[in-house]
Amino acid sequence: MLTAFQSLLPVFALIALGAGLRRLSLLSDEQWRGVEDLVYYVCFPALIVYTLAIADFSGIPVIAMAAAMAAAILTMAVALFALRKPMDALLDIDGPAFTSVFQGSTRWNTYVALAVIGSLYGAAGLSLAAIGVAVMIPLVNTLCVIVLLTCAGHAQPDGRQIARGLYTNPLIVACLVGLAVNLSGIPLYAPLVEATDILGRATLGLGLLTVGAGLRLAQGARLEPAVIVSSTARLIGMPALMFVYCWMLGVTGLALTVAMLCASVPTAVASFVLARKLGGDAPLMARIITVQVLAAMATMPVILATLPTN
């Protein structure tokens, strides 16, 4: 257990640094928001393109991993929709608040996942994590955009509005571009690859700092029911679903470890950006992110300690 915690410590140290820098007011709230937008619209998409473009998918269980990851997300999404009416009444939440619970339960923090997997398992781990990037990011972003457009108080959107919300999402576009480059077999221009690599490495550091800067510790201490339900679904329910589907599909060894790490990380900071952009309950989303990041410091070492390493 101690070894697992120490393996995760550098990631959580950067998150803590971001929280400390925010409290020191070295950057104003508006400047931090600018950093968040820079990471979301520029740096993170560049990291996704680079990760997918150079990933070596040969010799790894692409289909089985992809199916397990997609099945876990879709099962969680279906369960949330099936339970929406009783959950709304029990938790006393409205449509915008439901979208935050949904995002908090289904989305994953790619910054944390890639930082941990790259540190522990190197290129082999990152190639496996690229499957998660290719499958989970487009799927969860598609689901979350649709949920926000239909449940956050908008007039019933038509197909064109939903399509616009999808093709203007920078993370979905980046996944499509990265996969297209990888599958095309076209030789990559070395200086461009190096520039993207440099930007990608900066993304993980900046992303983890923005995770910390986005923590709302005073608000997060108030464990309202919606926060507890979303955090439990994300940090316990999602790893449990992932393990079941990996077991059913024969995903083992390092592939299982990577899939479980992708499932065990807290929700994405981009959830707050999307909630703010599309009319979700952004303050509730911030509280969910805060609680999940803090709780993941306890849950992730436990999960990591029980997983195979090869």
Buried (B, 14 or more C-beta within 10 A) or exposed (E): EEEBBEBBEEBBEBBBBBBEBBEEEEBEEEEBBEBBEBBBEEBBBBBBBBBBBBBEBEEBBBEBBBBBBBBBBBBBBEBBBEEBEEBBEEBEBEBBBBBBBBBBBBBBBBBBBBBBBBBBBEEBBBBBBBBBBBBBBBBBBBBBBBBBBBBBEBEEBEEEBBEBBBEEBBBBBBBBBBBEBBEEEEEBEEEEBEEBBEBBBBBBBBBBBBBBBBBBEEBBEEEBEBBBBBBBBBBBBBBEBBBBBBEEBEBEEBBBBBBBBBBBBBBBBBBBBBBBBBBBBBBBBBBBBBBBBBBBBEBBBEBBEEBEEE
